Amino acid sequence: MHQDGDSRSFKIFRRQDSDEIRSNRNEEAARAAYFLSCCEAVPATVVLPELLLEESLVARVKKNPFYLLLIERSPGLTSTDRMITICRC
C-alpha cells in the first residue's frame, strides 16, 4: 500500500512538472515575441537585439530572429576590414 501511495504522488509531481515546463515554454515564447516586436519598432539600431542576446534575456531556442536582425542591420565589412582579413591570412 505504501508503494501505491508513492506512485500516485509521483504521478502528481510529474504532471505538475510537465505543466510547469509547458508554462515556462509559453512564457519564453511570449517574452521572445515581445522583445522581437520591440526590436522591430526601432529598425535602425542593433543595440537592443545585441543586449538581449548578450544578457541571455531570450531563450536559446528563440535567439535566431534576433541574430537575423543583427545581420540585416549590420553595415558589413568595410574595405579596411577586408584588407585586415586578407593580411592576416
ZIDAHU-V838510 format. One record per residue. N is the residue number from 0. RES is the residue in three letters. SS is DSSP state (h for helix, s for strand, l for the rest). PSI is psi in whole degrees, 0 to 359 (none if undefined). D_CENTER is the distance of its C-alpha to the mean C-alpha in Angstrom with 2 decimals. Layout:
N&RES&SS&PSI&D_CENTER  N&RES&SS&PSI&D_CENTER
This chain:
0&MET&l&320&46.01  1&HIS&h&320&43.87  2&GLN&h&322&41.65  3&ASP&h&320&41.29  4&GLY&h&320&40.07  5&ASP&h&322&37.50  6&SER&h&316&36.34  7&ARG&h&318&35.87  8&SER&h&318&34.00  9&PHE&h&317&31.66  10&LYS&h&321&30.99  11&ILE&h&314&30.30  12&PHE&h&318&27.82  13&ARG&h&319&26.14  14&ARG&h&318&25.90  15&GLN&h&318&24.50  16&ASP&h&317&21.84  17&SER&h&317&20.96  18&ASP&h&320&20.88  19&GLU&h&318&18.71  20&ILE&h&315&16.10  21&ARG&h&318&16.28  22&SER&h&316&16.07  23&ASN&h&319&12.97  24&ARG&h&318&11.24  25&ASN&h&319&12.75  26&GLU&h&318&11.68  27&GLU&h&316&7.93  28&ALA&h&318&8.70  29&ALA&h&319&10.98  30&ARG&h&317&8.98  31&ALA&h&317&6.46  32&ALA&h&319&9.89  33&TYR&h&311&11.60  34&PHE&h&322&9.71  35&LEU&h&319&10.00  36&SER&h&324&13.61  37&CYS&h&317&14.20  38&CYS&h&319&13.27  39&GLU&h&335&15.50  40&ALA&h&339&18.18  41&VAL&l&79&18.66  42&PRO&l&343&18.94  43&ALA&l&4&20.82  44&THR&l&153&18.52  45&VAL&l&1&15.67  46&VAL&h&310&15.69  47&LEU&h&311&13.05  48&PRO&h&323&10.27  49&GLU&h&313&11.53  50&LEU&h&314&11.60  51&LEU&h&321&8.10  52&LEU&h&315&7.07  53&GLU&h&323&10.31  54&GLU&l&5&10.23  55&SER&l&44&7.00  56&LEU&l&358&6.75  57&VAL&l&138&3.17  58&ALA&l&147&3.20  59&ARG&h&319&4.13  60&VAL&h&350&5.45  61&LYS&h&8&3.64  62&LYS&l&337&3.57  63&ASN&h&313&7.27  64&PRO&h&329&8.56  65&PHE&h&321&7.85  66&TYR&h&320&9.61  67&LEU&h&320&12.15  68&LEU&h&316&12.89  69&LEU&h&318&13.57  70&ILE&h&313&15.77  71&GLU&h&324&17.56  72&ARG&h&349&18.27  73&SER&l&144&19.31  74&PRO&l&344&23.09  75&GLY&l&188&23.38  76&LEU&l&139&26.03  77&THR&l&172&29.24  78&SER&h&327&32.56  79&THR&h&317&32.62  80&ASP&h&318&29.27  81&ARG&h&319&30.75  82&MET&h&318&33.92  83&ILE&h&318&32.25  84&THR&h&317&30.38  85&ILE&h&317&33.70  86&CYS&h&331&35.61  87&ARG&h&340&33.35  88&CYS&l&none&34.01
